[in-house]
């Protein structure tokens, strides 16, 4: 169980596209919108610091991705 406003031991939050550290929640437009979550299986734990960027995450994952998939969710007002 992961309690609200907590992180599992050993995890860190990165910088979002809102330019803030941590989860900011969805901000859908006023029309239908699809959210895409990319999921990865890695062969090792990454050593990233709090506030790492998407580029830093992608660079750290390079060469360590065993499998990947997408989870899509559609929002419609």
PyMOL Python script that loads the backbone (N, CA, C, O; Angstrom):
from pymol import cmd

cmd.read_pdbstr("""\
ATOM      1  N   UNK A   1       0.843  -1.180   0.000  1.00  0.00           N
ATOM      2  CA  UNK A   1       0.000   0.000   0.000  1.00  0.00           C
ATOM      3  C   UNK A   1       0.888   1.243   0.000  1.00  0.00           C
ATOM      4  O   UNK A   1       1.866   1.322   0.744  1.00  0.00           O
ATOM      5  N   UNK A   2       0.541   2.192  -0.828  1.00  0.00           N
ATOM      6  CA  UNK A   2       1.232   3.481  -0.855  1.00  0.00           C
ATOM      7  C   UNK A   2       0.260   4.519  -0.305  1.00  0.00           C
ATOM      8  O   UNK A   2      -0.804   4.754  -0.876  1.00  0.00           O
ATOM      9  N   UNK A   3       0.633   5.123   0.788  1.00  0.00           N
ATOM     10  CA  UNK A   3      -0.234   6.124   1.409  1.00  0.00           C
ATOM     11  C   UNK A   3      -0.151   7.450   0.660  1.00  0.00           C
ATOM     12  O   UNK A   3       0.864   7.764   0.038  1.00  0.00           O
ATOM     13  N   UNK A   4      -1.232   8.220   0.728  1.00  0.00           N
ATOM     14  CA  UNK A   4      -1.291   9.521   0.070  1.00  0.00           C
ATOM     15  C   UNK A   4      -0.135  10.405   0.523  1.00  0.00           C
ATOM     16  O   UNK A   4       0.222  10.422   1.701  1.00  0.00           O
ATOM     17  N   UNK A   5       0.442  11.137  -0.422  1.00  0.00           N
ATOM     18  CA  UNK A   5       1.557  12.060  -0.173  1.00  0.00           C
ATOM     19  C   UNK A   5       2.798  11.367   0.367  1.00  0.00           C
ATOM     20  O   UNK A   5       3.575  11.978   1.102  1.00  0.00           O
ATOM     21  N   UNK A   6       2.996  10.101   0.015  1.00  0.00           N
ATOM     22  CA  UNK A   6       4.195   9.379   0.431  1.00  0.00           C
ATOM     23  C   UNK A   6       4.786   8.670  -0.787  1.00  0.00           C
ATOM     24  O   UNK A   6       4.121   8.499  -1.808  1.00  0.00           O
ATOM     25  N   UNK A   7       6.030   8.269  -0.657  1.00  0.00           N
ATOM     26  CA  UNK A   7       6.712   7.538  -1.725  1.00  0.00           C
ATOM     27  C   UNK A   7       7.218   6.214  -1.174  1.00  0.00           C
ATOM     28  O   UNK A   7       7.585   6.138  -0.002  1.00  0.00           O
ATOM     29  N   UNK A   8       7.246   5.171  -1.995  1.00  0.00           N
ATOM     30  CA  UNK A   8       7.852   3.917  -1.557  1.00  0.00           C
ATOM     31  C   UNK A   8       9.336   4.140  -1.249  1.00  0.00           C
ATOM     32  O   UNK A   8       9.973   4.988  -1.873  1.00  0.00           O
ATOM     33  N   UNK A   9       9.877   3.404  -0.315  1.00  0.00           N
ATOM     34  CA  UNK A   9      11.282   3.512   0.057  1.00  0.00           C
ATOM     35  C   UNK A   9      12.172   3.367  -1.175  1.00  0.00           C
ATOM     36  O   UNK A   9      11.998   2.445  -1.971  1.00  0.00           O
ATOM     37  N   UNK A  10      13.120   4.280  -1.322  1.00  0.00           N
ATOM     38  CA  UNK A  10      14.066   4.230  -2.428  1.00  0.00           C
ATOM     39  C   UNK A  10      13.612   4.921  -3.697  1.00  0.00           C
ATOM     40  O   UNK A  10      14.358   4.967  -4.675  1.00  0.00           O
ATOM     41  N   UNK A  11      12.399   5.460  -3.699  1.00  0.00           N
ATOM     42  CA  UNK A  11      11.911   6.136  -4.903  1.00  0.00           C
ATOM     43  C   UNK A  11      12.133   7.644  -4.809  1.00  0.00           C
ATOM     44  O   UNK A  11      12.283   8.194  -3.718  1.00  0.00           O
ATOM     45  N   UNK A  12      12.150   8.298  -5.958  1.00  0.00           N
ATOM     46  CA  UNK A  12      12.276   9.754  -6.020  1.00  0.00           C
ATOM     47  C   UNK A  12      11.295  10.288  -7.053  1.00  0.00           C
ATOM     48  O   UNK A  12      10.865   9.557  -7.946  1.00  0.00           O
ATOM     49  N   UNK A  13      10.948  11.545  -6.933  1.00  0.00           N
ATOM     50  CA  UNK A  13      10.076  12.197  -7.909  1.00  0.00           C
ATOM     51  C   UNK A  13      10.908  13.117  -8.786  1.00  0.00           C
ATOM     52  O   UNK A  13      11.832  13.784  -8.320  1.00  0.00           O
ATOM     53  N   UNK A  14      10.560  13.136 -10.060  1.00  0.00           N
ATOM     54  CA  UNK A  14      11.264  13.972 -11.010  1.00  0.00           C
ATOM     55  C   UNK A  14      10.524  15.264 -11.284  1.00  0.00           C
ATOM     56  O   UNK A  14       9.466  15.529 -10.713  1.00  0.00           O
ATOM     57  N   UNK A  15      11.099  16.065 -12.171  1.00  0.00           N
ATOM     58  CA  UNK A  15      10.498  17.323 -12.586  1.00  0.00           C
ATOM     59  C   UNK A  15       9.476  17.047 -13.684  1.00  0.00           C
ATOM     60  O   UNK A  15       9.776  16.354 -14.657  1.00  0.00           O
ATOM     61  N   UNK A  16       8.279  17.585 -13.529  1.00  0.00           N
ATOM     62  CA  UNK A  16       7.190  17.351 -14.477  1.00  0.00           C
ATOM     63  C   UNK A  16       7.183  18.393 -15.581  1.00  0.00           C
ATOM     64  O   UNK A  16       8.000  19.313 -15.593  1.00  0.00           O
ATOM     65  N   UNK A  17       6.242  18.234 -16.513  1.00  0.00           N
ATOM     66  CA  UNK A  17       6.110  19.235 -17.571  1.00  0.00           C
ATOM     67  C   UNK A  17       5.489  20.530 -17.049  1.00  0.00           C
ATOM     68  O   UNK A  17       5.389  21.514 -17.783  1.00  0.00           O
ATOM     69  N   UNK A  18       5.068  20.531 -15.769  1.00  0.00           N
ATOM     70  CA  UNK A  18       4.643  21.770 -15.105  1.00  0.00           C
ATOM     71  C   UNK A  18       5.856  22.492 -14.513  1.00  0.00           C
ATOM     72  O   UNK A  18       5.719  23.545 -13.890  1.00  0.00           O
ATOM     73  N   UNK A  19       7.060  21.906 -14.716  1.00  0.00           N
ATOM     74  CA  UNK A  19       8.323  22.406 -14.172  1.00  0.00           C
ATOM     75  C   UNK A  19       8.315  22.427 -12.645  1.00  0.00           C
ATOM     76  O   UNK A  19       8.866  23.332 -12.019  1.00  0.00           O
ATOM     77  N   UNK A  20       7.682  21.414 -12.060  1.00  0.00           N
ATOM     78  CA  UNK A  20       7.637  21.246 -10.610  1.00  0.00           C
ATOM     79  C   UNK A  20       8.019  19.812 -10.282  1.00  0.00           C
ATOM     80  O   UNK A  20       7.834  18.910 -11.099  1.00  0.00           O
ATOM     81  N   UNK A  21       8.553  19.605  -9.083  1.00  0.00           N
ATOM     82  CA  UNK A  21       8.890  18.261  -8.635  1.00  0.00           C
ATOM     83  C   UNK A  21       7.651  17.629  -8.021  1.00  0.00           C
ATOM     84  O   UNK A  21       6.994  18.233  -7.173  1.00  0.00           O
ATOM     85  N   UNK A  22       7.333  16.408  -8.452  1.00  0.00           N
ATOM     86  CA  UNK A  22       6.205  15.678  -7.886  1.00  0.00           C
ATOM     87  C   UNK A  22       5.001  15.670  -8.798  1.00  0.00           C
ATOM     88  O   UNK A  22       4.946  16.382  -9.801  1.00  0.00           O
ATOM     89  N   UNK A  23       4.039  14.849  -8.426  1.00  0.00           N
ATOM     90  CA  UNK A  23       2.837  14.665  -9.232  1.00  0.00           C
ATOM     91  C   UNK A  23       1.949  15.890  -9.145  1.00  0.00           C
ATOM     92  O   UNK A  23       1.648  16.365  -8.050  1.00  0.00           O
ATOM     93  N   UNK A  24       1.526  16.408 -10.297  1.00  0.00           N
ATOM     94  CA  UNK A  24       0.680  17.595 -10.324  1.00  0.00           C
ATOM     95  C   UNK A  24      -0.751  17.319 -10.706  1.00  0.00           C
ATOM     96  O   UNK A  24      -1.582  18.228 -10.710  1.00  0.00           O
ATOM     97  N   UNK A  25      -1.048  16.082 -11.025  1.00  0.00           N
ATOM     98  CA  UNK A  25      -2.408  15.742 -11.425  1.00  0.00           C
ATOM     99  C   UNK A  25      -2.670  16.090 -12.871  1.00  0.00           C
ATOM    100  O   UNK A  25      -1.908  16.839 -13.483  1.00  0.00           O
ATOM    101  N   UNK A  26      -3.739  15.551 -13.420  1.00  0.00           N
ATOM    102  CA  UNK A  26      -4.067  15.826 -14.813  1.00  0.00           C
ATOM    103  C   UNK A  26      -4.606  17.239 -15.000  1.00  0.00           C
ATOM    104  O   UNK A  26      -5.171  17.829 -14.079  1.00  0.00           O
ATOM    105  N   UNK A  27      -4.427  17.762 -16.187  1.00  0.00           N
ATOM    106  CA  UNK A  27      -4.965  19.082 -16.541  1.00  0.00           C
ATOM    107  C   UNK A  27      -5.508  18.992 -17.962  1.00  0.00           C
ATOM    108  O   UNK A  27      -4.938  19.570 -18.887  1.00  0.00           O
ATOM    109  N   UNK A  28      -6.615  18.265 -18.135  1.00  0.00           N
ATOM    110  CA  UNK A  28      -7.127  18.040 -19.487  1.00  0.00           C
ATOM    111  C   UNK A  28      -7.710  19.297 -20.111  1.00  0.00           C
ATOM    112  O   UNK A  28      -8.171  20.195 -19.407  1.00  0.00           O
ATOM    113  N   UNK A  29      -7.685  19.355 -21.434  1.00  0.00           N
ATOM    114  CA  UNK A  29      -8.340  20.465 -22.128  1.00  0.00           C
ATOM    115  C   UNK A  29      -9.857  20.278 -22.055  1.00  0.00           C
ATOM    116  O   UNK A  29     -10.338  19.309 -21.468  1.00  0.00           O
ATOM    117  N   UNK A  30     -10.596  21.193 -22.641  1.00  0.00           N
ATOM    118  CA  UNK A  30     -12.061  21.138 -22.612  1.00  0.00           C
ATOM    119  C   UNK A  30     -12.648  20.210 -23.670  1.00  0.00           C
ATOM    120  O   UNK A  30     -13.847  20.264 -23.945  1.00  0.00           O
ATOM    121  N   UNK A  31     -11.825  19.374 -24.256  1.00  0.00           N
ATOM    122  CA  UNK A  31     -12.294  18.427 -25.273  1.00  0.00           C
ATOM    123  C   UNK A  31     -11.693  17.060 -24.970  1.00  0.00           C
ATOM    124  O   UNK A  31     -10.881  16.921 -24.054  1.00  0.00           O
ATOM    125  N   UNK A  32     -12.092  16.057 -25.737  1.00  0.00           N
ATOM    126  CA  UNK A  32     -11.567  14.713 -25.534  1.00  0.00           C
ATOM    127  C   UNK A  32     -10.043  14.722 -25.595  1.00  0.00           C
ATOM    128  O   UNK A  32      -9.445  15.395 -26.435  1.00  0.00           O
ATOM    129  N   UNK A  33      -9.426  13.965 -24.693  1.00  0.00           N
ATOM    130  CA  UNK A  33      -7.973  13.953 -24.588  1.00  0.00           C
ATOM    131  C   UNK A  33      -7.525  12.558 -24.164  1.00  0.00           C
ATOM    132  O   UNK A  33      -8.175  11.926 -23.331  1.00  0.00           O
ATOM    133  N   UNK A  34      -6.430  12.078 -24.723  1.00  0.00           N
ATOM    134  CA  UNK A  34      -5.885  10.777 -24.348  1.00  0.00           C
ATOM    135  C   UNK A  34      -4.600  10.963 -23.559  1.00  0.00           C
ATOM    136  O   UNK A  34      -3.668  11.630 -24.010  1.00  0.00           O
ATOM    137  N   UNK A  35      -4.563  10.362 -22.369  1.00  0.00           N
ATOM    138  CA  UNK A  35      -3.346  10.339 -21.559  1.00  0.00           C
ATOM    139  C   UNK A  35      -2.585   9.069 -21.904  1.00  0.00           C
ATOM    140  O   UNK A  35      -3.182   7.998 -22.014  1.00  0.00           O
ATOM    141  N   UNK A  36      -1.273   9.180 -22.075  1.00  0.00           N
ATOM    142  CA  UNK A  36      -0.441   8.032 -22.406  1.00  0.00           C
ATOM    143  C   UNK A  36       0.607   7.871 -21.311  1.00  0.00           C
ATOM    144  O   UNK A  36       1.403   8.776 -21.060  1.00  0.00           O
ATOM    145  N   UNK A  37       0.598   6.712 -20.667  1.00  0.00           N
ATOM    146  CA  UNK A  37       1.583   6.372 -19.644  1.00  0.00           C
ATOM    147  C   UNK A  37       2.530   5.348 -20.251  1.00  0.00           C
ATOM    148  O   UNK A  37       2.091   4.311 -20.746  1.00  0.00           O
ATOM    149  N   UNK A  38       3.824   5.634 -20.215  1.00  0.00           N
ATOM    150  CA  UNK A  38       4.826   4.694 -20.714  1.00  0.00           C
ATOM    151  C   UNK A  38       5.348   3.896 -19.520  1.00  0.00           C
ATOM    152  O   UNK A  38       5.749   4.468 -18.506  1.00  0.00           O
ATOM    153  N   UNK A  39       5.338   2.576 -19.654  1.00  0.00           N
ATOM    154  CA  UNK A  39       5.762   1.681 -18.585  1.00  0.00           C
ATOM    155  C   UNK A  39       6.982   0.896 -19.044  1.00  0.00           C
ATOM    156  O   UNK A  39       7.022   0.403 -20.172  1.00  0.00           O
ATOM    157  N   UNK A  40       7.984   0.780 -18.163  1.00  0.00           N
ATOM    158  CA  UNK A  40       9.236   0.126 -18.527  1.00  0.00           C
ATOM    159  C   UNK A  40       9.613  -0.927 -17.493  1.00  0.00           C
ATOM    160  O   UNK A  40       9.413  -0.734 -16.294  1.00  0.00           O
ATOM    161  N   UNK A  41      10.161  -2.043 -17.969  1.00  0.00           N
ATOM    162  CA  UNK A  41      10.819  -3.034 -17.117  1.00  0.00           C
ATOM    163  C   UNK A  41      12.314  -2.844 -17.341  1.00  0.00           C
ATOM    164  O   UNK A  41      12.791  -2.913 -18.473  1.00  0.00           O
ATOM    165  N   UNK A  42      13.046  -2.607 -16.266  1.00  0.00           N
ATOM    166  CA  UNK A  42      14.481  -2.340 -16.359  1.00  0.00           C
ATOM    167  C   UNK A  42      15.276  -3.468 -15.719  1.00  0.00           C
ATOM    168  O   UNK A  42      14.755  -4.203 -14.880  1.00  0.00           O
ATOM    169  N   UNK A  43      16.532  -3.602 -16.111  1.00  0.00           N
ATOM    170  CA  UNK A  43      17.372  -4.654 -15.548  1.00  0.00           C
ATOM    171  C   UNK A  43      18.163  -4.201 -14.324  1.00  0.00           C
ATOM    172  O   UNK A  43      18.923  -4.986 -13.757  1.00  0.00           O
ATOM    173  N   UNK A  44      17.995  -2.949 -13.912  1.00  0.00           N
ATOM    174  CA  UNK A  44      18.652  -2.468 -12.698  1.00  0.00           C
ATOM    175  C   UNK A  44      17.920  -1.250 -12.154  1.00  0.00           C
ATOM    176  O   UNK A  44      17.178  -0.578 -12.870  1.00  0.00           O
ATOM    177  N   UNK A  45      18.144  -0.982 -10.875  1.00  0.00           N
ATOM    178  CA  UNK A  45      17.573   0.202 -10.242  1.00  0.00           C
ATOM    179  C   UNK A  45      18.374   1.419 -10.702  1.00  0.00           C
ATOM    180  O   UNK A  45      19.604   1.381 -10.748  1.00  0.00           O
ATOM    181  N   UNK A  46      17.676   2.484 -11.037  1.00  0.00           N
ATOM    182  CA  UNK A  46      18.347   3.698 -11.500  1.00  0.00           C
ATOM    183  C   UNK A  46      18.770   4.554 -10.317  1.00  0.00           C
ATOM    184  O   UNK A  46      18.107   4.575  -9.280  1.00  0.00           O
ATOM    185  N   UNK A  47      19.877   5.254 -10.485  1.00  0.00           N
ATOM    186  CA  UNK A  47      20.385   6.137  -9.438  1.00  0.00           C
ATOM    187  C   UNK A  47      20.115   7.578  -9.862  1.00  0.00           C
ATOM    188  O   UNK A  47      20.994   8.255 -10.394  1.00  0.00           O
ATOM    189  N   UNK A  48      18.891   8.035  -9.621  1.00  0.00           N
ATOM    190  CA  UNK A  48      18.493   9.393  -9.985  1.00  0.00           C
ATOM    191  C   UNK A  48      18.205  10.201  -8.727  1.00  0.00           C
ATOM    192  O   UNK A  48      17.815   9.650  -7.697  1.00  0.00           O
ATOM    193  N   UNK A  49      18.399  11.487  -8.822  1.00  0.00           N
ATOM    194  CA  UNK A  49      18.152  12.382  -7.699  1.00  0.00           C
ATOM    195  C   UNK A  49      16.773  13.020  -7.820  1.00  0.00           C
ATOM    196  O   UNK A  49      16.209  13.092  -8.911  1.00  0.00           O
ATOM    197  N   UNK A  50      16.242  13.474  -6.709  1.00  0.00           N
ATOM    198  CA  UNK A  50      14.972  14.194  -6.710  1.00  0.00           C
ATOM    199  C   UNK A  50      15.077  15.375  -7.676  1.00  0.00           C
ATOM    200  O   UNK A  50      16.062  16.113  -7.669  1.00  0.00           O
ATOM    201  N   UNK A  51      14.048  15.538  -8.501  1.00  0.00           N
ATOM    202  CA  UNK A  51      14.037  16.645  -9.449  1.00  0.00           C
ATOM    203  C   UNK A  51      14.674  16.332 -10.786  1.00  0.00           C
ATOM    204  O   UNK A  51      14.782  17.216 -11.636  1.00  0.00           O
ATOM    205  N   UNK A  52      15.102  15.088 -10.995  1.00  0.00           N
ATOM    206  CA  UNK A  52      15.698  14.720 -12.286  1.00  0.00           C
ATOM    207  C   UNK A  52      14.723  15.023 -13.418  1.00  0.00           C
ATOM    208  O   UNK A  52      13.507  14.954 -13.242  1.00  0.00           O
ATOM    209  N   UNK A  53      15.267  15.354 -14.567  1.00  0.00           N
ATOM    210  CA  UNK A  53      14.445  15.695 -15.729  1.00  0.00           C
ATOM    211  C   UNK A  53      14.093  14.437 -16.528  1.00  0.00           C
ATOM    212  O   UNK A  53      14.659  13.367 -16.300  1.00  0.00           O
ATOM    213  N   UNK A  54      13.161  14.577 -17.458  1.00  0.00           N
ATOM    214  CA  UNK A  54      12.799  13.475 -18.349  1.00  0.00           C
ATOM    215  C   UNK A  54      14.024  13.017 -19.135  1.00  0.00           C
ATOM    216  O   UNK A  54      14.232  11.815 -19.304  1.00  0.00           O
ATOM    217  N   UNK A  55      14.834  13.953 -19.614  1.00  0.00           N
ATOM    218  CA  UNK A  55      16.046  13.606 -20.372  1.00  0.00           C
ATOM    219  C   UNK A  55      17.011  12.803 -19.507  1.00  0.00           C
ATOM    220  O   UNK A  55      17.589  11.823 -19.977  1.00  0.00           O
ATOM    221  N   UNK A  56      17.192  13.204 -18.254  1.00  0.00           N
ATOM    222  CA  UNK A  56      18.072  12.466 -17.353  1.00  0.00           C
ATOM    223  C   UNK A  56      17.542  11.053 -17.114  1.00  0.00           C
ATOM    224  O   UNK A  56      18.319  10.100 -17.054  1.00  0.00           O
ATOM    225  N   UNK A  57      16.228  10.916 -16.977  1.00  0.00           N
ATOM    226  CA  UNK A  57      15.614   9.599 -16.814  1.00  0.00           C
ATOM    227  C   UNK A  57      15.850   8.739 -18.051  1.00  0.00           C
ATOM    228  O   UNK A  57      16.276   7.590 -17.941  1.00  0.00           O
ATOM    229  N   UNK A  58      15.573   9.295 -19.223  1.00  0.00           N
ATOM    230  CA  UNK A  58      15.761   8.542 -20.468  1.00  0.00           C
ATOM    231  C   UNK A  58      17.224   8.139 -20.662  1.00  0.00           C
ATOM    232  O   UNK A  58      17.505   7.021 -21.092  1.00  0.00           O
ATOM    233  N   UNK A  59      18.152   9.039 -20.350  1.00  0.00           N
ATOM    234  CA  UNK A  59      19.578   8.722 -20.464  1.00  0.00           C
ATOM    235  C   UNK A  59      19.960   7.592 -19.512  1.00  0.00           C
ATOM    236  O   UNK A  59      20.717   6.697 -19.886  1.00  0.00           O
ATOM    237  N   UNK A  60      19.441   7.628 -18.282  1.00  0.00           N
ATOM    238  CA  UNK A  60      19.755   6.597 -17.290  1.00  0.00           C
ATOM    239  C   UNK A  60      19.162   5.242 -17.682  1.00  0.00           C
ATOM    240  O   UNK A  60      19.751   4.202 -17.390  1.00  0.00           O
ATOM    241  N   UNK A  61      18.002   5.248 -18.341  1.00  0.00           N
ATOM    242  CA  UNK A  61      17.356   3.999 -18.755  1.00  0.00           C
ATOM    243  C   UNK A  61      18.012   3.383 -19.983  1.00  0.00           C
ATOM    244  O   UNK A  61      17.876   2.181 -20.214  1.00  0.00           O
ATOM    245  N   UNK A  62      18.720   4.179 -20.772  1.00  0.00           N
ATOM    246  CA  UNK A  62      19.299   3.709 -22.027  1.00  0.00           C
ATOM    247  C   UNK A  62      20.161   2.462 -21.787  1.00  0.00           C
ATOM    248  O   UNK A  62      21.054   2.467 -20.939  1.00  0.00           O
ATOM    249  N   UNK A  63      19.884   1.412 -22.532  1.00  0.00           N
ATOM    250  CA  UNK A  63      20.633   0.169 -22.412  1.00  0.00           C
ATOM    251  C   UNK A  63      20.148  -0.750 -21.305  1.00  0.00           C
ATOM    252  O   UNK A  63      20.686  -1.844 -21.136  1.00  0.00           O
ATOM    253  N   UNK A  64      19.141  -0.326 -20.548  1.00  0.00           N
ATOM    254  CA  UNK A  64      18.640  -1.122 -19.420  1.00  0.00           C
ATOM    255  C   UNK A  64      17.171  -1.506 -19.561  1.00  0.00           C
ATOM    256  O   UNK A  64      16.598  -2.085 -18.638  1.00  0.00           O
ATOM    257  N   UNK A  65      16.554  -1.196 -20.694  1.00  0.00           N
ATOM    258  CA  UNK A  65      15.130  -1.493 -20.886  1.00  0.00           C
ATOM    259  C   UNK A  65      14.974  -2.935 -21.365  1.00  0.00           C
ATOM    260  O   UNK A  65      15.444  -3.301 -22.443  1.00  0.00           O
ATOM    261  N   UNK A  66      14.300  -3.751 -20.537  1.00  0.00           N
ATOM    262  CA  UNK A  66      14.021  -5.139 -20.899  1.00  0.00           C
ATOM    263  C   UNK A  66      12.747  -5.243 -21.726  1.00  0.00           C
ATOM    264  O   UNK A  66      12.656  -6.043 -22.657  1.00  0.00           O
ATOM    265  N   UNK A  67      11.762  -4.416 -21.368  1.00  0.00           N
ATOM    266  CA  UNK A  67      10.479  -4.417 -22.059  1.00  0.00           C
ATOM    267  C   UNK A  67       9.797  -3.085 -21.801  1.00  0.00           C
ATOM    268  O   UNK A  67      10.076  -2.416 -20.807  1.00  0.00           O
ATOM    269  N   UNK A  68       8.901  -2.705 -22.705  1.00  0.00           N
ATOM    270  CA  UNK A  68       8.145  -1.475 -22.507  1.00  0.00           C
ATOM    271  C   UNK A  68       6.766  -1.605 -23.133  1.00  0.00           C
ATOM    272  O   UNK A  68       6.561  -2.385 -24.063  1.00  0.00           O
ATOM    273  N   UNK A  69       5.828  -0.833 -22.612  1.00  0.00           N
ATOM    274  CA  UNK A  69       4.472  -0.820 -23.138  1.00  0.00           C
ATOM    275  C   UNK A  69       3.848   0.533 -22.835  1.00  0.00           C
ATOM    276  O   UNK A  69       4.450   1.369 -22.160  1.00  0.00           O
ATOM    277  N   UNK A  70       2.646   0.740 -23.335  1.00  0.00           N
ATOM    278  CA  UNK A  70       1.921   1.983 -23.067  1.00  0.00           C
ATOM    279  C   UNK A  70       0.569   1.646 -22.460  1.00  0.00           C
ATOM    280  O   UNK A  70      -0.047   0.636 -22.799  1.00  0.00           O
ATOM    281  N   UNK A  71       0.125   2.495 -21.569  1.00  0.00           N
ATOM    282  CA  UNK A  71      -1.214   2.429 -21.006  1.00  0.00           C
ATOM    283  C   UNK A  71      -1.885   3.736 -21.385  1.00  0.00           C
ATOM    284  O   UNK A  71      -1.387   4.811 -21.050  1.00  0.00           O
ATOM    285  N   UNK A  72      -3.013   3.652 -22.083  1.00  0.00           N
ATOM    286  CA  UNK A  72      -3.705   4.857 -22.529  1.00  0.00           C
ATOM    287  C   UNK A  72      -5.054   4.976 -21.838  1.00  0.00           C
ATOM    288  O   UNK A  72      -5.784   3.997 -21.686  1.00  0.00           O
ATOM    289  N   UNK A  73      -5.363   6.189 -21.426  1.00  0.00           N
ATOM    290  CA  UNK A  73      -6.658   6.477 -20.821  1.00  0.00           C
ATOM    291  C   UNK A  73      -7.265   7.691 -21.488  1.00  0.00           C
ATOM    292  O   UNK A  73      -6.584   8.691 -21.713  1.00  0.00           O
ATOM    293  N   UNK A  74      -8.532   7.607 -21.803  1.00  0.00           N
ATOM    294  CA  UNK A  74      -9.197   8.693 -22.515  1.00  0.00           C
ATOM    295  C   UNK A  74     -10.038   9.516 -21.545  1.00  0.00           C
ATOM    296  O   UNK A  74     -10.770   8.968 -20.721  1.00  0.00           O
ATOM    297  N   UNK A  75      -9.924  10.838 -21.653  1.00  0.00           N
ATOM    298  CA  UNK A  75     -10.743  11.773 -20.890  1.00  0.00           C
ATOM    299  C   UNK A  75     -11.717  12.425 -21.858  1.00  0.00           C
ATOM    300  O   UNK A  75     -11.327  12.869 -22.937  1.00  0.00           O
ATOM    301  N   UNK A  76     -12.971  12.480 -21.474  1.00  0.00           N
ATOM    302  CA  UNK A  76     -13.983  13.168 -22.281  1.00  0.00           C
ATOM    303  C   UNK A  76     -14.902  13.927 -21.340  1.00  0.00           C
ATOM    304  O   UNK A  76     -15.530  13.320 -20.472  1.00  0.00           O
ATOM    305  N   UNK A  77     -14.997  15.260 -21.494  1.00  0.00           N
ATOM    306  CA  UNK A  77     -15.851  16.054 -20.585  1.00  0.00           C
ATOM    307  C   UNK A  77     -17.329  15.732 -20.764  1.00  0.00           C
ATOM    308  O   UNK A  77     -18.174  16.310 -20.080  1.00  0.00           O
TER     309      UNK A  77
END
""", "prot")
cmd.dss("prot")
cmd.show_as("cartoon", "prot")
cmd.util.cbc("prot")
cmd.orient("prot")
